[in-house]
Amino acid sequence: MSLYFNQEHEMFRQMVRRFVENEINPHVEKWEEERIFPAHELFPKAGALGLLGITYPEEYGGSGLDYWYETVMLEELGRANCAGIPMAIAVQTDMATPALAMHGTHEQKEKFLKPAIAGTAVFSIAVSEPDAGSDVAAIRTRAEVDGDDYVINGSKMWITNGTQANYLTLLARTSGDYGFKGMSLIIVPTDTPGFSVSKKLEKLGNHSSDTAILSFDNVRVPQANRIGPEGMGFILQMQQFQKERLSGVIMSTAGMEKIIRMTIDYCRQRQTFGKPLIDNQWIHFKICELLTEVEALRQLAYHCVRTLVAGDDVTKEASMAKLKAGRLAREVADTCLQFHGGMGYVEEYPMARYFRDARLLSIGAGADEIMLGIIAKYEGILPSR
Ligand SMILES: Cc1cc2nc3c(=O)[nH]c(=O)nc-3n(C[C@H](O)[C@H](O)[C@H](O)COP(=O)(O)OP(=O)(O)OC[C@H]3O[C@@H](n4cnc5c(N)ncnc54)[C@H](O)[C@@H]3O)c2cc1C
């Protein structure tokens, strides 16, 4: 029991922990090596336990609970033995479906949200492009109106779950050439003619998660697949990004704590100069400093959750938390690897994977510098003229 979590949350936490221990961790080595995990096997299991629709309406198979339960799930996913699979699950729950759940029509939710919650359909969020990552307003993938349909042409890059997805939540330009006006969010079934996976990317880390370049060549989807009014896509995506960023913060905070505690155990056992490593003041002071930073980040994350649950705008605080999480994860990874010595550098130990995986947080879901730009705007520092 704590200020934020009651007995029901804790029972739910145990259930998610068992899911991670039984359905994810035993397979991590194999899935990391294979550079992909079987989303179509894992997601229905997660769906059957109610993990993919915690905050979504019961009418569509969700649990209708608040974001504190989602927080519990994300914390437990963040403790898994890799970051790739937790990220892939969070794409389904917190990145590709929030706008659909909030702004979709009843028919869209029946058709797309229900299978996402059940885990019988795999989702991707398709925003970034080869020439537009940080600058979302520069996307060029177009969806042109033709009768009752959109005809989509272009390319998306870095798309998580991209080789396995049944549906993409696609941000496309429906008018104009540049700028945040004239974009729309459209659900694209990947079995539509003209869609293809151009390439599966080899990455530094998050090896178990597939990341792809996607191609659209006259892909025809009904206009009825558009979420919300035409031209509102950028705004809906900016709203949706808040959950994407917050989910990354919550998962990474739990992951950081796990790796620090693992390092404490290692430094207790490892002897140098006739005493355990942990007895060196530099080492236990540094570890305590990191634990303090992680706790401060967790409290900022909980503040964001409380704000979100109250229905208030969380953009500035979530951006601050995402910035801090990315930087702290890098420091935790580097320091903990250092305290493992050579054992931090070999694949038999989890440190090397953590070091690789942790690097993504400062880039994905908006780079550190993009978070700083958002904070500057919300603080009234920009525009200066
Ligand atoms: C493993 C992985 C998974 C991903 N999954 C998805 C996904 O599922 N869906 C999706 O849509 N995208 C996804 N992305 C894309 C991700 O969001 C982008 O990589 C990110 O937004 C950065 O864009 P970019 O790579 O094009 O970098 P760029 O935009 O080229 O920026 C490069 C660097 O320049 C700096 N920079 C950029 N702009 C500024 C500025 N204004 N001021 C100062 N510095 C700046 C930053 O340091 C940035 O890292 C994923 C990326 C990775 C690596």
The ligand as an SDF file (V2000), in Angstrom:
LIG
                    3D

 53 58  0  0  0  0  0  0  0  0999 V2000
   13.9160    2.2340  -32.3880 C   0  0  0  0  0  0  0  0  0  0  0  0
   13.0370    3.3290  -32.8520 C   0  0  0  0  0  0  0  0  0  0  0  0
   11.6610    3.1590  -32.8430 C   0  0  0  0  0  0  0  0  0  0  0  0
   10.8110    4.1670  -33.3010 C   0  0  0  0  0  0  0  0  0  0  0  0
    9.4580    3.9430  -33.3800 N   0  0  0  0  0  0  0  0  0  0  0  0
    8.6640    4.8440  -34.0170 C   0  0  0  0  0  0  0  0  0  0  0  0
    7.2910    4.5360  -34.2840 C   0  0  0  0  0  0  0  0  0  0  0  0
    6.7830    3.4820  -33.9160 O   0  0  0  0  0  0  0  0  0  0  0  0
    6.5580    5.4410  -34.9710 N   0  0  0  0  0  0  0  0  0  0  0  0
    7.0790    6.6400  -35.4080 C   0  0  0  0  0  0  0  0  0  0  0  0
    6.3500    7.4110  -36.0310 O   0  0  0  0  0  0  0  0  0  0  0  0
    8.3790    6.9490  -35.1700 N   0  0  0  0  0  0  0  0  0  0  0  0
    9.1810    6.0860  -34.4940 C   0  0  0  0  0  0  0  0  0  0  0  0
   10.5070    6.3770  -34.2630 N   0  0  0  0  0  0  0  0  0  0  0  0
   11.0470    7.6420  -34.7790 C   0  0  0  0  0  0  0  0  0  0  0  0
   11.4660    8.6300  -33.7190 C   0  0  0  0  0  0  0  0  0  0  0  0
   10.3550    9.2480  -33.1410 O   0  0  0  0  0  0  0  0  0  0  0  0
   12.4290    9.6220  -34.3970 C   0  0  0  0  0  0  0  0  0  0  0  0
   13.6370    8.9210  -34.6300 O   0  0  0  0  0  0  0  0  0  0  0  0
   12.6760   10.8610  -33.5890 C   0  0  0  0  0  0  0  0  0  0  0  0
   11.5150   11.6570  -33.5310 O   0  0  0  0  0  0  0  0  0  0  0  0
   13.8260   11.6900  -34.1660 C   0  0  0  0  0  0  0  0  0  0  0  0
   13.6410   11.9120  -35.5210 O   0  0  0  0  0  0  0  0  0  0  0  0
   14.8390   11.6020  -36.5580 P   0  0  0  0  0  0  0  0  0  0  0  0
   15.3780   10.2670  -36.2680 O   0  0  0  0  0  0  0  0  0  0  0  0
   14.3430   11.8700  -37.9190 O   0  0  0  0  0  0  0  0  0  0  0  0
   15.9610   12.6570  -36.1620 O   0  0  0  0  0  0  0  0  0  0  0  0
   16.1280   14.1270  -36.7510 P   0  0  0  0  0  0  0  0  0  0  0  0
   14.8330   14.8080  -36.8010 O   0  0  0  0  0  0  0  0  0  0  0  0
   16.9240   14.0490  -38.0050 O   0  0  0  0  0  0  0  0  0  0  0  0
   17.0250   14.7920  -35.6210 O   0  0  0  0  0  0  0  0  0  0  0  0
   18.3510   14.3550  -35.3590 C   0  0  0  0  0  0  0  0  0  0  0  0
   18.8170   14.9720  -34.0630 C   0  0  0  0  0  0  0  0  0  0  0  0
   18.9320   16.3740  -34.2360 O   0  0  0  0  0  0  0  0  0  0  0  0
   18.5980   17.0440  -33.0390 C   0  0  0  0  0  0  0  0  0  0  0  0
   17.5320   18.0160  -33.3630 N   0  0  0  0  0  0  0  0  0  0  0  0
   16.4670   17.8600  -34.1710 C   0  0  0  0  0  0  0  0  0  0  0  0
   15.7560   18.9840  -34.2310 N   0  0  0  0  0  0  0  0  0  0  0  0
   16.3770   19.8890  -33.4380 C   0  0  0  0  0  0  0  0  0  0  0  0
   16.1410   21.2560  -33.0820 C   0  0  0  0  0  0  0  0  0  0  0  0
   15.0580   21.9100  -33.5310 N   0  0  0  0  0  0  0  0  0  0  0  0
   16.9930   21.8590  -32.2330 N   0  0  0  0  0  0  0  0  0  0  0  0
   18.0700   21.2080  -31.7520 C   0  0  0  0  0  0  0  0  0  0  0  0
   18.3540   19.9230  -32.0580 N   0  0  0  0  0  0  0  0  0  0  0  0
   17.5230   19.2820  -32.8850 C   0  0  0  0  0  0  0  0  0  0  0  0
   18.1660   15.9770  -32.0350 C   0  0  0  0  0  0  0  0  0  0  0  0
   19.2570   15.6710  -31.2040 O   0  0  0  0  0  0  0  0  0  0  0  0
   17.8330   14.7870  -32.8980 C   0  0  0  0  0  0  0  0  0  0  0  0
   18.0570   13.5490  -32.2090 O   0  0  0  0  0  0  0  0  0  0  0  0
   11.3560    5.4000  -33.7540 C   0  0  0  0  0  0  0  0  0  0  0  0
   12.7480    5.5950  -33.7240 C   0  0  0  0  0  0  0  0  0  0  0  0
   13.5860    4.5690  -33.3010 C   0  0  0  0  0  0  0  0  0  0  0  0
   15.0590    4.8030  -33.3410 C   0  0  0  0  0  0  0  0  0  0  0  0
  1  2  1  0
  2  3  1  0
  2 52  2  0
  3  4  2  0
  4  5  1  0
  4 50  1  0
  5  6  2  0
  6  7  1  0
  6 13  1  0
  7  8  2  0
  7  9  1  0
  9 10  1  0
 10 11  2  0
 10 12  1  0
 12 13  2  0
 13 14  1  0
 14 15  1  0
 14 50  1  0
 15 16  1  0
 16 17  1  0
 16 18  1  0
 18 19  1  0
 18 20  1  0
 20 21  1  0
 20 22  1  0
 22 23  1  0
 23 24  1  0
 24 25  2  0
 24 26  1  0
 24 27  1  0
 27 28  1  0
 28 29  2  0
 28 30  1  0
 28 31  1  0
 31 32  1  0
 32 33  1  0
 33 34  1  0
 33 48  1  0
 34 35  1  0
 35 36  1  0
 35 46  1  0
 36 37  1  0
 36 45  1  0
 37 38  2  0
 38 39  1  0
 39 40  1  0
 39 45  2  0
 40 41  1  0
 40 42  2  0
 42 43  1  0
 43 44  2  0
 44 45  1  0
 46 47  1  0
 46 48  1  0
 48 49  1  0
 50 51  2  0
 51 52  1  0
 52 53  1  0
M  END
$$$$
